[in-house]
Amino acid sequence: MQILIIEDEKQMAALLKKGLEEEGHSVTLAFDGQEGLEIARTYPFDAIVLDVMLPRVDGFQVARRLRDCRNHTPILMLTARDAVPDIVKGLDSGADDYLTKPFSFVEFLARLRAVARRGDQPRPLRIQVCDLVLDPATHEVYRADRPVHLTRTEFRLLECLMRRAGKTVERNALIEAVWGFDQEVESNTLDAFVSLVRGKVDRGHETKLLHTVRGIGFCLCENLEE
């Protein structure tokens, strides 16, 4: 899953990120409510882990504003405030579930899986562009019915491009979607991974799908319009 964690306690955020990545998920971090709100509005996620006590914009407002703009990404709200009125306020503001600190990581994973299953906008089981097929659930990729073997980072990059098929994805947006907002990734690192993915996806096929849009970014499509 693609998960956004909005948590101002950096040690807590880092621990959750590490644990989720060990479970095979992709994690993006935001350390205040305004930043988290902007990220959630801009990029698609399978679930959002949202702290209540945040700088700039609190978690209640983040949840409410996302729901007001028809963003229905499942939200698991985290907080040390365990009073019933606070829990009710969190759920009424748009959260799908509410977990109080401290909590066990096993319970956190179970709650996160549960809210993700209740998402109002489930992603398609398979994504297809021309004869290229990607399955987000199994992490399998096929081109013309032949398996394409990708590393985890290569898979994330290809998935990001396939979800935006036919549209040019800017370089910075691609770096943020694949590596996260809190990582410093050089532009030539992105170029190297794009080259690896292009070699695995396009080599040996007459129709090339992964195109470079000079000065902007990359586009995955059957025919790139000039």
N, C-alpha and C positions, 0 to 999 in steps of 0.2 A: 504493500500500500504506500501511497504518497501521503505523508502525515506532516501537518504544520503544528509545531509546538509554540505557544505564546506564553512565555514564562520569564519573569524578570530575575528570578533567582538562578544565576548562571550555573551554579553547581548542580542544582536540581535539573535544569534543562540539559546539561551535558550528560548526566546519568541516564535520563530518559532516552536521549538520543542514542547513546551507546547501546543501551539495552534493546531498543527497537531495531537498530541497524544489525545487531547480532541475530535478530529474528528475521532478517531479510527485508526490512522496510526501508524506504527512503525518507529522510527526515530533514525538514527545514526549520530553522529556529528564528524566532523574533523575540525581542527583549522588552518591548513595551506595546501597549494596546494599539496605538496609532500605526506603528510599523506592521504589526500583525494584521490589522484591518486592511491595510493597503495590499499586503501580500495575498491575503485570502481573496480579495476582490479581483486580483490580477491573474492568479494562477489556480488551476484546478487541483483539489486535494480530495483524498478519500475520507479523511477525518481531520478534525482540529482538536488539539488538546489545549484548553484555555484556562489560565489562572484567573482568579477573580481580582486580586489586589495587584493592579498593574499601573505603572506610570502613564501619564498623559490621558489615556482612555481606559476605564476599568473594564473587567471582563463582561459585566452585565451589559454595558453599552456596546461592546464589540459584538456580542451575540445578537443584541437587538438590531443593530445597524445592518448586520449581515442578513438577517431575516427580512428586514424592511426592503432591502434591494434584491430580494428573491434568491439569495444564496442559501441553499438548503444542505450544504455540507454538514454531515453529522458532527456534533460538538460534544466532547467530554469535558466537563468543567471541573477544575481542581481548585481546592481552597482549604485553608485551615479553619474557616468559619463554618461550624457544623450546626448552628442554630436552625430550627425548622423554618423560620421566616426567610433566612438567607437561601436555603435550599429551594424553597418555593419561588423566591425571586429569580434564582438562576434558571429554573425550569421554565418559568413564565417568560423570561427574556429570550428564550429560544434554544437553550441547551437541551440535548437529548438525554444526558445522564450527568450525575453529580457525584464526585468522589472526594471525600475529605482526607486531608493530610493528618498524620502519616498514613501511608497505605502500603500494601505489599505489591511488588512488581507483578506477581502472578495475577492478582485481582485486577490491577491496572490493565494488563493485556486482555483479560477476559472482558472487562467493561468496554475496552476500545473495540474489540472484535464485535461485540454486541451492537454498539452504536453504528459501526460501519455497515453492518448487515441491514440496518434500518434506514439507510440512506435513501432519500427521495429521488436521487438522480444516479442510479446505478450505471456504472460504465459497461460498455459492451464486453461480452466474454472474449471476443476476438476482434482484432482490428485488421482490416485488409486494405492494401493499396496495390492496385494492379494484381500481380501474382505473388506479392509479398504479404505474409500473414504473421501476425504477432498475437500470442496468447498471454495476457498479463497474469493470469492465474497460475499457469504452469511454467512461465518464462521460456516457452518454446517459440522459435521463429522458423518459418519456412519460406523459401523462395522457389516457386515452380515445384512445390511438393517435396523439395529437398531441404533437409534441416540446415539451419545456419547457426553455428555455435558462437555465442557471444559471452564476453565477461559481464559481470554485473553492471559496470559503468557503461559499457557499450550498449547493453540492453536498455538502460535508462535513457541514453541519448537517442536511440532509435525509437523508443516508445514516445518520447517527447515530440519528435519530428512527425511520427505517424499520427499522433492525436491532432496535429495541426496540419495534416496533409493538404497540399495545395497552397499553403500560406508560407511566406518567408518568416522564419524565426530568427530574430536578431541575435547576434553573438552573445551579448550580455545576458539576454533572457534565457538562452540555452545553457550557459554556464550556471546560472542561478537555479534553473530547474533540475539540472543533473547533479551538481555538487553542493547546492545549498547557498543561502545568502551569507552564511558566516564563514565561508571558505574562500581563500585567496587562490584563484586558479589563473595561470597565465594563458594568454590568448593562444600561444603556440601549443599548449597542452590540449586545448579544444581542437585545434587543427589536426593534431596527431590522432586523437580519438575518432574524429570524423573520417580521416583517411583510413583508419583500421575498419570502421564500420562500412565505408564505401567499398573497400576491397572485398569484404565478406558478403555484402549484399548484391553488388553490381557485377563483380568479376565473372566473366563467362556468359553474361546475359546481354543480348542485343539492346534491350530497352534499359536505359540507365535511369535510376529513380532518385538518387541523392545528388542534388545540384548545389553548387556554390553560387550565391548571389553576391557579386563582388561589392565590397564596401558595406555590406549589410549583414548577411548571415547565410543561412542554409534553408533549402526547401526540399521536401520529399514529395515528388509527384511524378506522374508518367511523362508529361510534357511540360517543360518550363517555358512559360510565355516570356519573351524578351520585352 
